[in-house]
């Protein structure tokens, strides 16, 4: 028999989909800027630059709201990878995604109201939301306001490390998003986790 629990408040769902739309916009325009070819533009350079700048500022504001809302609501605690046995739980979860899921095994750590994320989700979400997101947002802001970037860096232009870190972080977040969407299909049905992200209700076995 299936059971349902209400897991995700409205603010979190609204944040999630606004964030996803902004990241998608930034990824497409950022890719277009990085591999710009005037003869074959994905998005024309001027439009890509303008849209990327505006979406970047919007993401910086949305990210600040996310941090504040997570502190105020206590949701930040979900993201903290908790010992003991964190490594073992991550390995059990990874084994499930690579093997058990294809043999019809049950989820080793189904979400509860108290513990929403399995260990692997906690580690990855924490790393993305509290390490790479601030790094990419801060380096993006330095590009828009270069007076905050270092003037020189080991003899190089100060914007060079900013560019490298920004591109690396953006690549990490884009690769995360691809794996994240695939793992979004691993609920009780292919669509149940996507529905949960819209309605807030988690569907379990
Ligand atoms: C079209 C793009 C996206 C889709 C379809 C999508 C889908 C989902 C789904 C189905 C879940 C619930 C399952 C789970 O917790 O693993 C989820 C949760 C989550 N997603 Fe996404 N996602 C997208 C983009 C992103 C991006 C770009 C980020 C961050 C950079 C992100 C961060 C998160 C976080 C942090 C959660 C957990 C929220 C919470 O419960 O506190 N998502 N997403």
Boltz pocket constraint, residues with backbone or C-beta under 6 A from the ligand:
constraints:
  - pocket:
      binder: B
      contacts: [[A, 8], [A, 12], [A, 16], [A, 19], [A, 20], [A, 23], [A, 75], [A, 78], [A, 116], [A, 121], [A, 125], [A, 128], [A, 129], [A, 173], [A, 177], [A, 180], [A, 181], [A, 183], [A, 184], [A, 193], [A, 194], [A, 196], [A, 197]]
      max_distance: 6.0
